[in-house]
Amino acid sequence: MTTTTRPVRESGRRERPASPDRPGGGGPAARPGSGPAASRTGRLRAALLRHRAGRRVLPLAVAALVLIPLAVLFPGSGSWPAALSVDLSGPLGRAGDWIVDNRDGHPLFLYFFGHVSNVVVVSVRAVYVVLLAAGWTGVTALAGLVALRLAGLRLAVTCVAAFAACGLLGMWVPTMQTLALMVVAVAVSVVVGALLGLAAGLSPRADRALRPVLDTMQVLPAFAYLLPMVLVFGIGVPAAVLATVVYAAPPMARLTALGLREADAGVLEAAASLGATGRQRLFTARLPLARRQLLLGVNQAIMMALSMAVIASVIGAGGLGDRVYQALASVDVGAALAAGIPIVLLAVVLDRTTDAAGRRLGSAPVPPEEQPLLRRVFAGWYGRLLTVLAAVAAAVVGHMAGTTQWPGSWSVTIAEPVNRAVAWMTDHLYSGVPVVGGTADWAARFTGWILDPLRGGLQAAPWWALLLLTGAIGVLVGTWRTALTAVLALAAIGVLGVWEPSLDTLSQVLAAVAVTLVLGFAIAVGAARSPRVERLLRPVLDVCQTMPQFVYLIPVVALFGVGRAPAAAAAVVYALPAVVRITTSGLLEVSPAVVESARSLGATGSQQLRQVQLPLARPALLLAVNQAVVLVLAVVIIGGLVGGGALGYDVVLGLAQGDLATGLVAGAAIVCLGLMLDRVTQPAKEA
């Protein structure tokens, strides 16, 4: 409802009598600025502030009044003024040197960080020893039996086949190393995330305090977590595990808080009316009602921990990620693929198992007589005991047969055939393909026609214009607070002195996001219009969304070599499944009655899409854009390992050479860039 108010009443107004000291009712004692012009200015200001568009334009006007004089005082082309930059290399270098010098003697490291590091090392080593002691027979049997209890025979066979494939590829020991690190990291992530979620779910004040922290942590690329951990714990397993914990805990915290807040109020009221205390209501009502969300949080923590554990190979995590990293460093695509396949299989197995457990909790209980025979045998507490005993028996049989390690004669080497295939592709597809050109030609054209002009345009644009443009986009899609946060984050990049590398990274992100959205929206429209296409895409998207970021670098290096274009291609492939899923879901959720009404009025298929479905699916489309930006940024940064350059290269250089100043400044710039991109692509909030 819109109401119109008048600052001055036109009718029924009582006139004040004139007096000698107040001629015409005003007199010399009238306040300054109370004349007709001032009254019109006040009315205009009030109307501007009341109007929604005015509230959006006003911050931009204020920003222009601040930034344009600064641009006059600090003239230049597109570079950030040196007078507005702060050189942090000296202080950061001294801080890094102090940490390195005192890591072995300062009480903070001896009695806190040292103990934390020792606990992590001992825990990972203990789990690894148990896995090796169980042997391939015990681990494979345990995985298959757990999947059988949770989801049935099909998933059990999938788990057994996945672990067998890890052995066949000669990657059993690296797989156990990654699994040991995963077990410890996920356990700590779940505990820390559950405690934070418990605080946020029970206390609105804690929720308000934690929300910006969790928001920031979830938009940070994985690479940004590595250097601070290396600074404190050094290269090795402790830094890798703790970086994984910090990366994987936020989704667990968010989903735990969501489950606690969405608990049925009627059930809680009934528990309170029966005299239950707050602690009793928590353990007997809130947590049981939130089991589904808790298990979903565990699923997300597992998937993010696996992704981070693979990336953490850069700082000495070992395992499968280290094999991929070493192979990519030497451009050995065959060896990288041999280690990448077990990573994908491990991700699929863990995702399917935890997802099946969540669906089982959320569904109605099935009567025992209607369950398959094997599910009935392994049901209940005796089923758990039987699972453990069967796994122990399989491990004992393996020990008796002397095959605790995967037999070398059962391994298959795929590196050589894959490298031959890559060589053939290089000879026949890399360049010289008639009409369409080769993959190298595509990469060169993408770099020359899109990436280079975009980078040049951003770096040549006045810095204050970029800040104003960022503020304008932030105001259009959100609020003035959103715009202010985005502008400050972008300005912080300039203050850090990495303006040009950050704009290089931004150009790669924008180009990859544009390609991702074009492909994603086109595929999603086809999937929304054809149930057959949607069914065919579903398993492909499932597998793509479970693959860690690191794995996407392998095929693009094989096809495109190294450079900025392969990094952007890997980012597109990584972000595409999420965009397709979100957009398809948004289009399918449009009311069929509305679409049918448009069809009955004679609208064509394209008119229905443009004028009905896309406008009604606008929130989903904006969310797809936001997710595309965040996911693309994560892989573009990792693309520094394959020649992507810019901020990703600076982080890799800082990690490789121990140049903490360079790495930390680049990491802080990545944080600011991620925060800015996330804020300017947040779905609009209605006033």
N, C-alpha and C positions, 0 to 999 in steps of 0.2 A: 504494500500500500504506500502510495506516494502522497505526502502532505506538503503543502506550500505555506510558509509562514511569512508574514510581513514585518519588517523591523519597525514600521511606523503605522499606526492605525489611521485610515483615511476618514472614517466616519465616527461620530460619537466622541470626538476628542474635545476636551475642555480647554479653552484658551486661557492662558494665564494673563492677568491684567498687566498692561505696561506700567513701568515705573520710571521715575526720572533717572535712576541709576541703571536701569536695564531697558533701554529703548527697544521697542519692537519685541519685547519679551526676552531679548538676549542680554543686552547691556554690556558694558566693558568688562564685567566679571565673567563673561562666558569663557568656557575652557578653550584652549587652543585646539584646533583641529575638530571643532564641533560644527563646522559649517556644512553646507550642502555637499561640497566635494569630499570632505572627510566622511560624511554619512554614506555617500555612494561607494567610497573605497571600502568602508566597513561592510556594507551589504555585499559587495563583490567578493571580499575575502571570505565572509561567512558562507556565501553560496558556493564558492570554489571548494571550501573545505567540506561542505555537506555533500557535494556531488562526487560520485565515485571516480569519475574520470579526473576531476580536479585533484583528488587525493593521490592519484597515480602520477599526474604531471608535476605536481609541486616538488617532490624530491628531485626530479630531473632538473627543474629550474634551479634549485639550490645547488645541485652538483655542478651545473654549468657555471654558476656564479663563482664557484670555488676553483674549478679546474681551468677555466679559460684564462683567468689572471695568472695562474701558475704556468700555463703554457707560454704566456707572454714573457714572464720572468725567466723561464728556462727554455729558450728556443732550441729547435733542433728538428731533425727529420723524424724518423720513426723510433729512434733509440730513446731509451729511458734516460732522463737527465742524470749525469754522474753526481750532481750535487744532491740529488734525492736518494742516492744509493748508500748503503751501509756495507762496508767491507768486513765480513765476519770471518774471513779466512784466518786472521791472526788469533782472535779469541778462541775460535773453535779448534784451531791447531794446538794452542796452549792447553785447552781443556782436554783434548784427546791425548796429548802427551802426558798430562797429569794423571789421567785415568790409566794409561798404559804403564806409567812409572809406578803407580801406587796400587796396581791390581793385585800384587802379591804381598803387600805389607800393610795397607790401610785397614783399620778395624771394620769399616763398612763392607769391604770385600772379603775380609777374612771370616767375619762372623755372621754375615747375611748372604751376600751374593755367592760367596764360596760354598756355603752350605746348600743353597738352592741348586747351584751347579752340580755339586756332588750327588744330591738326591736325584736329580734328573738323569745323570750318567748311570747311577746304580740301578734306577728303575728301568731304563731302556735296556741296559745290559741284562738284567734279570729276565725281562720278557723275551729278549732275543735268545737267551740260553734255554728258556722253556720251549720256545718254538723249535729250536734246533734239536732239543732232546725229544720232543714229540715226533720229530721226523716228518717227512712228507706224507707218510701214511696217516699219522695221527692228526696233523693239521687239516689235511683234505677230508678225512672222515668227520672231524668235528664241524667243519664248515658245512658239509653236506647234511649232517644230522640236524644242525641248528636251522638250516633253511627248510628241511623237511618238517620240523615241528611248526615253523612259523607260516609256511606258504605252500607246502606240498611237494610232490615228487618232481614236478617240472623245474622249480627253482633249485631243488637239491641237486639234480643232474647238471644244471647250469653252473652251480658253485663247484662241483667236483671237476667238471670240464675246464673251468677257468683256472683252478689251481694246477690241474694237470698241464694246461697250456703254458703256464709260467715255468714249470719244470722242463717241458719239451723245448722251450726256447733257450734253455740254459741260464735262466734267471731266477732259480729258486732261492739262492742265498741273498741276492739283492732284494728280492721280494720280501723275504723274512726280515731283512734290515728295515725296509720301509714299513712293514706291518708292525714291528716292535716300536718304532718311533710313533706310529699312528696310535697304537693302543695307549701309550702314556699321554700323548698330546690330547687325544680325544677325552680321556678320563679327566684330565685337569680342566679342559675346556668346558666339559659338561658341569663339573662341580662349580667352577668359577661363574659360568653363565647362569646356572640355576640359582646361586646365591644372589647375584645381581638382579636377576629376574624376580626373585622372591621379594627383595627390597622394593623394586619398582612396582610390583603388582600389589603390594600391601600398603605402600605409603605414597600418596600423590606427590609429596614433596620430593621423595627420592626419585620418583618417576620423572619429574620436571628437571631434576639435577642430572640424571643419567641420560635423558633423551638426546641432548646435543652431543654428548660424548659418544654414544652409540651411533648417532647419525654420522659423525665425522669418521669414526672407525670403519664404518661400512662402506664409505665412498673412497677410502684410501686404497690405492693399488697395493698389491701384495709386496712389491719391492720396497715400499716405503717402510716396512716393518723390519727389514733385515739389518740395516746399518746401526740403529740404536742398540740392538741386541748384540751385534758384533763388538760395538764400542764397550759394552759392559762385561760381556762374557767371553769375548774372543771367538775365533773361528772354531767351530766344532758342533757337537750334538746339543749341548745346553742352549746355545743361541738359537739353533734351528727349532728345538722343541718349544721354547718360550715364544719365539716369533709365531709359531703355529698356534699356540694357545691364544695369544692376543688377537690373531686374525680370525680364529674360529669361535671364540666365546660370544661375540655380539649377537649372532642369530639365536643362540641358545637363550641368552638373556631376554631378548625381545619376545620370543615365543613363550617363554615361561611367564613373563609378565602379562602377555595377552591372555594366556589360559587362565591365570588367576583372576584377572579382571572380568573375564567373560563367564565365570562360574555362575550357575543358576542361582539367582537371588532367593527363589523360593526354598531351595534345598538349604541354603545357608541360614535363612530365617527359621526353618524348621529345626535345624541343629541348635541354633541359639535358644529357641523356645524350650528345648529339652534340657537346657542348663549346661550345654557344652561351653568350655572355655575357648578363648581365642586360639590357643595351641591345638586343642582338640578339633575345633572347626577346620583348622588348616590341614591337619593330617587325616581327618576322617571325611572331609567334604571337599575343600578347595583342591587339594592335590589330586585326589581320585578323579574329580571332574575335569581336571586339566591334563589327564594322562595323554590324550591324543596330541595336544600341542607340545607336551614335553617330549614325546617320542619324535614328533616332527622336528623339534629343535635338535635332538640327538642326530637325526638324519642330516640336517643341514650342517651341524658341527663336523660330522664325519666327512662330508663331501668337501667342505672348505679346508679342513685339516689335511686331507689328501692332496688337494691342490697346492696348499702352502708347503707341505712336506716335500713335494717334488721341486718346487721353486727354491726351497731352502738348501738344496744341494749346492747352490752357489756359495754357501757359507759353511760347507763341510758336513752336511747331513748324511751323506753317503746314500746307499741304496739305489733304487731304480732311477731317481732323479739325477744322481751323480753320473750314472751311465749315459743318460740322455744328454746331460750337459757336456760331458767329455766328447761324445760323438758329434754334437753340434759344433763344438769348438774346432774340431778337425774336419767338419763337413762330411762326416761318415754317416750317410743317411741310413744305410743298412743297419749299422749298430744302434743308431738312435731308434729305428723302428722296432728292433728286437727288444729294446728296453721299454719302448712306449706302449707296445701291445699289452704287456702285463699290467701297466698302470691303468689302462682303460678297462681291462678285465677286472682288476681289483675294485675300481670305482663302480662298475656295473654291479658286481656281487654285493658290495656294501650298501649301495643305494637300494637295490631290489629287496635285500633282506630287511633293512630298517623300514622301508616303505610297506612291506608286507606286514610287519609287526604293528605299524600304525593303523593300517586298514583293519587288521584283526581286532584291535582294541575298539575301533570306532563302529564296528558292525555288530549286529545282534548275534548272541551266542547260538551256535548250531548244536542241536541235540546230538548226543554221542552216537546214537544209532544211524544218523544221517551222515556222519563223517566217514571219510575213507579209512580203510583198515589201518594203514600205516600211521595216520594222524591219531587214531584212537590208541594205538600202541604207545605212542610217544606223548600222550596228553597227561596233564597233571604233574604232581610232584614226582611220581615214580617215572614219568617220561623224562624229566630233567635228569634224574639219577641214571636212567638207562642211557641217555645221550652221553653223559660223562663216562660211564663204564664202557660204552661201545668205542668211544674215541680213545680211551686208555688201552683197550684191547687192540685196536688198530695200531697204536704206537708200539705196543709190546711185540706184536707180530712183525712190524718193520724192523725193530731191534734184533729180533731172533733171526730174521732173514738177512741182517747186515746191510740194510738199505735205508738207513736214517737220512742220508743225503740222496738227492735225486740221482739215479744212475747216469753217469756220463754217456753211456752207450745209448740211452734213450733220448738224448738231446738232438735237436735239429738246428742246424745253422742256416739262418735266413739272410745274414748280412751280405754274403757274397752274391746270391741271386738278386737281392734288392739293389745292390750297388750296380750290378750289370744292367738291371732294368732302368736305373737312374741314368746310367751312361747312355743307354739307347734313347731314353727320353731327351737327354741333353743333345744327342746327335740329330734326332729327328723332330723333336717338338720344341726344343729350346729356342731355335731360330730357323728361319728358312722355310717355314710352312707356307705354301702358296695361299694367296688371297687373304687369309685371316692373320697370318704371321704367327710366330712362336711365342712361347710364354715369356721369353726374355724381351721380345718386342713389346708385348703387352705391359710388362713391368716398366720398360723404358718410356713408353708413351704415357702411362699413368703418372710416372714421376715427372716427365717433361711437360705434360699438358695440364696436370692438376696439382700435384704436390708442390712443384717449384713455383708456379705462379701464385698459389695460395700462400705459401710461406713468404714469398717476396712481397705480396700485398700486405700481409699482416705486419711484417717487419718494417715496411715503409710507411705504414699508417701512423699518424700522430698518436702518441701514447694517450693523450687526454681524450682523443676521439674514441679510442678503444674502451677507455673507462666509461665514457658516456654511453656508448653502444651497449656495453655490458649492463649498465644501470637501466637503460631503456628496456632491454629484454627482460631483466629481472622484474621491473615494474609491470610489464605486460603479462607475464605468466604468473606472478605471485603478488607480493606486497612490497611496500617500500623497505621493510626490514630485509626481505629477500634480496632486493636490489643493493641495499647497503652492504650486506654480507658479501655478495658477489664482487662488488667494486673494491671493497677492502682486501679481499683475497687476491684479486688481480693486481692491485697496487702493491701488495706485499711481495709479489714476485719481482716487481721492478726494484723495490727496496733491497731485496736480497742480491741484486746484481746479476740475475740470470734471465733477463728480459728476452733476449733473442733466442736462446735455446728453448725457453718455454713457449715462445710463439712457433718455433719449429715443431715442437711436440703438439701444440694446438692445431697446427695445419694438418698434421697427420690424423689427428683425432677427428677433425671436421670432415676431411675427405672420406675417411673410413665410415663415419656415421652416415654420411650422405648415401654412400653405396649400400650400407646395411639397411637403411630405411627404404630405399627404392626396391631392393630385392625382397626385403622382409614384408613390406606392404603388398607387393605383387603376389608373393607366395601365399600370404595370409588370405587375400581376397579369393584366390583359387580354392584354398582349403575351406573357407567359409561357405562357398557356393557349391562345393562338391563333397559330400560325405565320403566318397571313395578316396579322393585326394587326401582328405583329413586323416582317414585310417592308414593310408600308406605313409604319410609323413610322421605319424605318431611315434613309431619305434625309432625312426631316424633321429627325430628331435630328442627322444629320451636318451639315446646313446650320446648324442652331441652335448647335451647339457650335463652329463656326468663326467665328461672328459676334462682333466685338468688343463689349465691354460698352457702349460709348457708343451703339451703334446701337439698343439696346433702348429708349432713352429716346424715340426718335422716335414709334413707334406709341402709346405710353402717353400722351404729351403730346397727341397727336391725339384720343385717345378720352376721357381723363380730365382734361385740363387740367394744372395744376400743383398741387403739394402733396405731403403725405406719402404719401397713398394711391397716386398714380402712381409714386412712387419704389419703394414696396413691390411694386407690380404688375410693374415692370420687373425687380426682383430675382427675383420668382417665375418669370417667363418665362426669365430667364437661367440660373437654377439647375435648372430642371425637367429639361432633357435629361440632365444628369449623373445626377440621382437616378433617372430612368427607366432609363437604361442600366445603372447599377450594380445596381439592384434586380432588373431582368430577368435580368441575367447570374447573379446569386446564386440566383434561383429556378430557372433552367434548369440550373444545375450540381448541384442536388439529385439524388441517385442515383435513376434511374428504378425500380430494384429496390425501394427503400424505399417510393416512392409506390405502386407496384403491390401491395406487401404490405399497405399501408393500405387500398387499394381492395378487395383480396380479403377483408379482414376486415369489409367492409361500410361503411367510412367514406364519407361523402358528400363532394362536391367542396369544400364550405366546411370540413368537418372535416379533410380532407387539407391544405388551405391553412393552417388555424390550428394544427393539431397536428403537422404533419410538415414542410411546406415552409418556413414562416416560422421555426420554431425552428432548422432546419438551415441556413437562409440568414442566421442572425443576424449573422455577421461582415460580410457584404455590406450588410445593412441598417444596421448601425452606421457603416460607411464611407459609405453614402449620406447619413446624417444629418450626419456630419462635413463632407462636401463641400457639402451644402446650406447649412450654416452659413457656411462660408468664402466661398462664391460669393455668397450673399445679402448678406453684410457688404460685399463689394467694390462691389456695385451700390447698396446703400443709401447708402454714402458718396458715390458719384457723384451720387446723387439730390439732393444739396445744390444741384446746378445747376438743378433743376426744382422747387424749393420743399420739398425733404425736410427742411431745417433741421438742427438739432443739430450734431454734429461735422463733417458734410460741409459745412454752411454756414460754419462757422468756418474750415475749410481754404480754401474758396473766397474768403471775405472776406480772409483773410491774404494769399492770392496776389494778389487784385485790388487791395488797398489797400497792399500792402507792409508789412502789420502782421505782422512775423515772429514776435513773441511769441505772438500769438493763433494763428497758423498752426502754429507748432512745437509748442505745447502741445496743440492739437487733434490734430496728427499723432502725437504721443507717446501720447495717449489712445487713438487708433485702433489703434496698435500693441499697447497693453496689452489693449484689448478683443478684438482679433483673437486674441491669444495665449491669453487666458482662454477664449474660445469654442472655440478649437481643442483646448485641453487637456481641457475637460469633455465633449467629444464624440468623443475618441479612442476607437477600438474597444478593448474590455477586453482586457487581457493576462492570460492564465492564469498563476497562480502555480505 
